[in-house]
């Protein structure tokens, strides 16, 4: 491997890229900061991310977006190195790197860029899996509504913000409804 993987810049990149975020925006910010750590050493002019994930039981709509993760003001070459990855649920993530204007990466640098692309993809994959897991834990997938855990989280968040007085709770009990619960899912 080249000198990048023994540098302080790479250590900083790894520290930033491993920070988890609760949202795509947080992950984008962390990845941007991580790329800034190695952008000069790797002669990066621009880095983009394209994500396309299909609809599923846990994702009610297709998720698709493109983002510029990093762009140097001085410009970049128009000969990209793109790396495509498949997500576990059939989606695609493409991380594209552009060298600084007038620079061309050698084979060793391209191997390092490929590793960086893998690390960037993994940062987004972890965030995506955390979101899907959170949705699975707080949603009754048969009706796509909050389950007991989701309801309790909602109430706790509203209570913590002092917004609970804006809601009314209704509790009712249907006589012998336990027989329905025994036959059908809760």
N, C-alpha and C positions, 0 to 999 in steps of 0.2 A: 504494500500500500504506500501511497505517497505520504508526504509530510503532514498533510492536513490532519490525519488521525492521531498525530502525536502533539498537536498544537494546543495552546491554551484556548484559542478560538473555538476549536472543536469541543473542548470540555464545556465551554459556555453554551455552545449550540445544544449539546446533549442535555444540559441542565434546563435550558429554556423549553426544549421540545418535549421534555418529560412532564412538564407542569400540565396537569389536567385542567380542563375547563368545563363548566356546567353548560355552556352554550357554544354554538359555532363561532360566535363573535369572540369569545374568550380564547378559543383554540386558534382562530385566525390571528389574534393579537400576539399570542405566545409564539406561533410559528413565524410571524413577521420578525419578532425580536430575535428569534433563533437564527433566522437567515441573515439578519444584520451582522451577527457575530462572525460569519464565515464569508460574507459576500465579497469583501475586498480580496481576501486570500484566494478565493475560488474564481475571481473575475466574473462575478454574476452581474448581468445587466438587468435581467427581469426573470421573475418566477411567477408562474400562474398555476391555478388549480381549477379544474373543471370536474364537477361532481354530478352524477345522475344516478338516482336510486329509485327503484320502482315502488309502487304502492303495495302494501301488505296489510295483514291484520293489525300489526303494531304501528304502521305508518299509514295514516288515512289518506294521504295524497302523495303524488310523486314529488320527490325532493330533487331539485335541480338548481345548481347555481355555478357561476364562474366568478373567480376572484383573482385579482392581482395580489400576490403575497409580498412581492418586492419589486421595485422598479427604480433603477438608477437614473438620476436626472440627466447625466451625461449621454444617455442613450444605450442601445444594445444592438447586437447583431440580429439579423433576421434568419438565422439558421438554427432553429431550436433543437433541443434534445428532449423528446417527450417520453414519459414512462407511464404506462397504463397498468392499473391494478383493478382486480375484481373484488367487490365486497361479498360478504357471506350471503347476502340476500339478493344477489343478481345485479347489483349496481356496478358502476364504473367510476373510477377516480383517475384522472389524468393530471400528472404533475409535469409541467413543461419549464425547462430552463433555457435561458438565452444568455450567451456570453456577453461581456462588455463589447462595445463597438470596436471592431478591428482585432478582436482576440478570438482564437480558435483553441478549444480544449484538445489536449492530447489523450491517448487511450487511457492512461493512468488516471487523469483527471475525470474522464467520463465514468470510470468505475466508481470514483468517489462521489460524483454527482448522482449516480444510480443509488448508492447507499443513502445519500441524503434524501432522495425521492422516497425511498422505502420508509425512512424515519418520519417524513412528513405525512405520508399515507397512513402510517400506524397511529400518528397523533389524531388524525380525523376518524380513523376506525375505532379507536378507544372511546372518543366522544360519542360517536354514533351508537356504539354498543351500550354505553352507559344510559343514553337517552331511551333506547329500546327496552333495556332492562327496567328502567324507572317506569316506563309506560306499562310494561307487563305486570309490574308489582302493584300498580295503583289503578288499574283498569279492569273491569269485567269485560273480556273480549267478546263475549256472546252478545252483549248489547252496546258495547263501546261507550260505557259510562263508568264513572268512578266506582270502585269497590270500597269496602270499609276502610282500607288503608288510605286510599285516595281521598275519601271524604274526611278522614281524620287529619290528613296533611293539609287539606284546604281550610278546615276549621282552625287548625293551629296557626297557619300563616295569617289568616284574617285576624285572629285573636292577637297575635304578636304585633300586628300593625294597628291595632285598635279599630278595626273595621267590622268587627263582628256585629255591632249594633245595627248595621245596614241589612242584616239578614234575619229571616224568621225560620225557625225550625218547626217541623210538624212531625209528630210521632203518632203512629197508629198501629193497632194490633188487630189482625183479622183472626177470628176464632177458628181454630183447627187448620190454620194455614200450613202447619208443620207437615201435613200430609202431602201438600203440593211440593214442599221443599224436599220431601223424601223421594218423590218421583222425578222431579226436574232438578236441574242444577240450581244451586243457591242463587 
